[in-house]
Amino acid sequence: MHGGLVVGVSFAYLGLLFAIAYYGEKRAAEGRSLTNNPYIYTLSIAVYCTSWTFYGSVGLAAKSGLDYLPIYLGPTLVFILWSFVLVKIIRICKVHRITSIADFISSRYGKNFALGSLVTIIAVIGTTPYISLQLKSIATSFNLLVEFQNAGVPAYGAPFGIDTTLLVAIVLALFAILFGTRHIEASEHHEGLVAAIAFESLIKLFAFLAVGLFVTFSVFDGFGDLFFKAQAHGLSHLFTVSEDNDYSQWVTMTLLSMAAILFLPRQFYITAVENRDESQLRTAAWLFPLYLLVINIFVLPIAIGGKTAFAGMSSDADMYVLSVPIYFDQGKLALFAFIGGLSAATSMVIVASIALSTMVCNNLVMPLLLRWKWVDVTEGGDLSALLLTIRRASILIILLLGYGYFRIASESYSLVTIGLVSFTAAAQFAPAIIGGIFWKGGSSKGALTGLSLGFLIWTYTLLLPSFAQSGWLPINFISEGLFGISFLKPYALFGLNGFDSLSHALFWSMVANIGGYVVVSMWRELSPIDRIQGQLFVDVFDNALDQTERRNWQGTVTITALQELIGRFVGPGRAETNFKAFAKTNNSSLKGDDIADRQILNHAESLLSGAIGSATARVIIGSMIKGKNVSFNEVFQMLDETTQVIEYSRMLEVKSTELEETSLKLQQANKRLQEFDALKDEFLTTISHELRTPLTSIRAFSEILQEGTQVSTEERQNFLNIITKESERLTRLIDQILDLAKMEAGRMDWVITSLNPTSAVKDAIAIMDGLIQENNISLSLDIDKDLPNVQADRDKLVQVIINIVSNAIKFCANPGGIIQVSAHKQENALLVSITDNGRGILPEHQDYIFEKFHQAQENSKKMAAGTGLGLAICQQIITFFGGIIWADNAKNGGACISFSIPFAPQEDSADL
Amino acid sequence: MGYSVLVAEDEPNIVLSLQFIMKKAGLQVRIAEDGDQAILEIEKDRPNAILLDIMLPKRDGFSVCEVIKSNPEWSAIKVIMLTAKGREEDKQRALGLGADDYITKPFSTRELVDRVIELIQEGESANDPGTAPK
C-alpha cells in the first residue's frame, strides 16, 4: 500500500476529529451541549481501550488464551459494583473544582504541594511507558501497512528518512496541543475533546468488529467452524485459562485493572473531571461494561485467525488485527483497521497528555515558579499565556519522554507488559485516594510516605528491570540483585519467589504503600488542615453546601483588583463574564472599589483552582490579599490558624456560657443599681420635702407677723414658738444629713474614749424627757448595776439612744404609750434594747429598716423629726463601735430595737 | 366674701398658718388631715376650692384630685395642689389630672390666698354668673 495514501487518510482522520472537536465546542458555546449526554460520556470513558486493547489483546490471546480478560474484568467490576466510589470521587471533584488526580490528592491532604508534585511525577513517569506503547503501535502498524511484503513479515524502517515513531510523537503532540490547550481553565469542560474521544471510541469499536466479523464469517465459517479449525491446529489451550500460570496473575491483573480504570490519570480526568452530571454514571455503569464485552468478543477469533493464517511463519501476534486482513488481501479493511488502531492510540495520547500537562503545570511548575518568585502575581501582566505555554511545552515533553522510553525499552516488551507497568504505577494512587475519601485519619505525611515507598518499589521492581532487559542497565541487576545482593533481586525482593514479576511488584509496592500510609497517618497527629480536608472529602455528601463557609479568607483587596488577577490566569473577558454571572446569581452588585468579601474571594479561589489547581490558587489569592508573595508555609500557617479558631470555638462556647451567666449577674446588679438610683432619687425628694415643710411654716408665720395686723399677743407668742421649733427641726435635719454623709465617707471626727454606758443611757433619756412627758408616755428603765466600760464616742452613743427613743415615741401606742429601755451585760458585750407598745415592725420592712431611704416608703411623718435618717445613722455609729444593731418585735407586739457593743478591755478601764 | 376653702394638709403648722391667713381674708376654712377625710368633707359640703397637699396619708393628693375632677358635680371645684416636691413630672401629672394650679412649698401665704380667690372668681364668671356662691 502506498505510504502517501496511508498518511493522507491518517491526516484526513485527524482533521475529521478536529472538525468534530470544533463543532462540539461551538455547540457548547451556543449552549446546546453535545456531550452532556450519558452515551457520549460512556463512549469517552472507553478511552480506556487503547491500542493495547486494539492490538495487544489479540497478541496476548494468541500467546496465552483468555489471560487478556482480567484487564476488562476489573473495570467491569468497578463500574457495576463500585460505582459509589466513582460517584463520591466525581462529587468531590465538582465541589472542590478538582482539575486532575494530582490536584485531588494534594487537595485531600491539605492542598499539599509536595504531595501534588509527587503524584505528578509518578503519573508522568508511570504514563510514559503507556504513551510509548501507543507510539510503538502506531509506528509499527504504519510500517506494516506500508511495507508489508506478502510473506507476512513486517519490516521496520523509516519511509521518510526519519524515525516514524518520532514523527508520530511530534504530530500527536501538536494535535494534543491544538485540542487541549485552547483555554486555560481545566475544570471547565472540554466539550470538543470529549466529543472527539467519544467518536474515536466508536471508530475503534467498529474497526475491530469489522476485522472480527471478517475473520469469523469470511475466513472461517462462523464461530463453530472457527473453534473446530482451532482445535485442528492444536490451539484449544487458548480457550481455557493457561495452565502454566497460576491464578495469582489473574487476581493481580484484575486488581491492577480495577485501579487503572479509577486512577490512571486520563481515566480520572475523563470519568471525574469531565463528568457533566453524576446521574450519567448510571448509564455508564452498564453501558461501559457492555462496550468492553463487545470489543472483546472477537479477540480470540482474530487471534486464532492469525495463528492459523501465519502457522509456521514468524509473525508479530500483536499486529494480527492488521496483518490478517492484509494477508487475505483486504486492503480497505486493513486501512480501516489501521484507522481503528490510530483512533485507539490517539485518544489515549491526547487525553493522557492533556491530563498530565495540567498536572505538570498546576502541581509542579506553577508552584515552583511561585516559590522561587520567578512569577510575581502581584505585578501586572497576562499570565494565561504563560500557563498555556507551560502546558504546551509539557505536552511536547511528555510525548518525547514516551518516545524516549520507546527507544530505550519498548522494543523488548509486548504491548500488554508495557501497559501493565503503567497500571501498576497508577495503582500506587489507590491507597491515598480510597483511604482519603473513606478515612478521615489519613494524613498528608502518611500519603507522602506511602506514595514515595510504593513508587520506589515500582521503579525498582518494574521500571529499572525493563531498562535492564533492554540492555541499558547490566542484566545481572535482575539475575543477581543490586550490588549482587540476592535479597535485592528486583523480581524476588527480600527473597519472595514464586510470583510472576507483576504480582511480585504489585505485592511489595502495595505492602509498602498501604503500610506507610496507614502507619504514618496513625503514628503522627493529624494536622488541622488535614483534618478539615479529610472531613470535607469523606463527608462530601453531607457538607458540600457549606464547605465554602469553612475556608475563610478575609479580604483587603478590591473587586477590580481581584478580577484583574483572575483575568490574568483565565483571560480578562472570561473573568469579567464570570464575575458578572456571580453578581447576578448572588443578587449582589460587585462594585469595583468595594473590598472583596469572603464569598467572592472563595468564588475567585475556586475559579482559579479550576485554572491552576487548588494549592496554587490558595497561594495566589493569599498573596493578593497580603499584597506580597506568600510562601506555601505562610498559607498553611494561615490555614492552621483558621483551624485553630475552629478548635477554639468550642472553648469559646464554654466562655460564652460563662459570659451569659456574668451577663445575668450584671443584669441583676444593674437592676439593683436602678432600684438604688430610684431610692436615691426618692430620698432626695424626701429630703427636699423635709426641708421645705418647716420652711413653709417658718415663712408663713414670718409673713403673718410681718404684716403685724390683728395678731393677738398670745398668737404672736405661739407663732414665734413655731418658728423657733421649725428652725430647730431644720437644723437637726441638716445636721443628720451631714453626719450621715461624713460617716459614709469616713470623714467623721470620732472621739473614742472608754466610757460608762449607764450614764450615757441616762443622759439620753434625760434629754428626751420633755418629749416623753409631752406625749404622755410612761418610760421604764432597767439598767444592770456595775456595767463595764465600753469604747465609744459619748455624744454619738447618746445620739443613738435618742434616735431610737424618738422612733419609739413616734410609733408607740397613742394614747397609753409605754417605752421600756434596758441595758444589760451579756457575756462580753453591752446589750441595750428599746421597746415600744406600738404596732411593731411589718415583716416586709424588717430587712430595710436600717436603710437610710427606708422612710421614703413610709407615709408616716406625723410626729415630726422623721427624716428617715435616724436608724441609718444609728447603724453607722454602732458599726463603727464594733457592735451590731438589729430590730425585731417584742412579745407585746411592739417594736424592739436593740444594739450591742463589746466592753472595753480590762486594763483600759483600769487606766481611766 | 362667703367662699369656702377646704385645706387638705397633714402638717399641723402649715394648716395653722393657712387657716389663720384665710380667715383673715374672709374665707370659710375647713380642714382635712388625710385624703379620705378630704373626700368626706367635700361630700358633706362642696367647697369653692381645695388646697390639696400631694403627700397625704391614706389617699394621696393625686388620687383626691382625680376623684374631684372626674365627678361632673365636683369638677367646678378649684383644685390647687400644694407640694414640697419640686419635681416637674409631679406638676405635669397634677395638671394632667385637671388640677387648676400647682404651688411649690415654701410659698408666700399672701400670694396663695390671692390666687385662691382669683381662681374662684374666674370660675364663677366663666360658668353661670347667675349662680351665687355658697
Contacts between the chains, C-beta under 8 A, distances in Angstrom:
chain1	res1	chain2	res2	distance
A	685	B	85	5.2
A	685	B	87	6.5
A	688	B	84	6.6
A	688	B	85	6.5
A	688	B	86	6.1
A	689	B	55	6.7
A	689	B	84	3.9
A	689	B	85	5.8
A	690	B	84	7.8
A	691	B	84	8.0
A	692	B	84	3.8
A	692	B	86	7.8
A	692	B	104	7.7
A	692	B	105	4.4
A	692	B	106	5.8
A	693	B	11	5.5
A	693	B	14	7.2
A	693	B	84	5.4
A	693	B	105	6.7
A	694	B	13	7.8
A	695	B	105	7.1
A	695	B	106	4.3
A	696	B	11	7.6
A	696	B	14	5.4
A	696	B	17	8.0
A	696	B	84	7.2
A	696	B	105	4.2
A	696	B	106	4.0
A	696	B	107	6.8
A	697	B	11	7.2
A	697	B	13	3.8
A	697	B	14	5.6
A	697	B	16	8.0
A	697	B	17	6.2
A	698	B	106	7.5
A	699	B	106	4.5
A	699	B	107	7.6
A	699	B	108	7.2
A	699	B	109	7.6
A	700	B	13	8.0
A	700	B	14	6.8
A	700	B	17	3.5
A	700	B	18	7.2
A	700	B	21	7.2
A	700	B	106	7.6
A	700	B	109	4.7
A	701	B	13	7.8
A	701	B	17	5.5
A	703	B	21	7.9
A	703	B	108	6.5
A	703	B	109	5.1
A	703	B	110	6.2
A	704	B	17	6.6
A	704	B	20	6.3
A	704	B	21	6.2
A	704	B	109	6.8
A	707	B	110	7.8
A	709	B	24	7.8
A	710	B	24	6.5
A	715	B	20	7.7
A	722	B	13	5.2
A	722	B	16	7.3
A	726	B	13	6.4
A	859	B	55	7.6
A	859	B	57	5.1
A	859	B	58	8.0
A	860	B	57	7.3
A	862	B	10	7.3
A	862	B	57	7.9
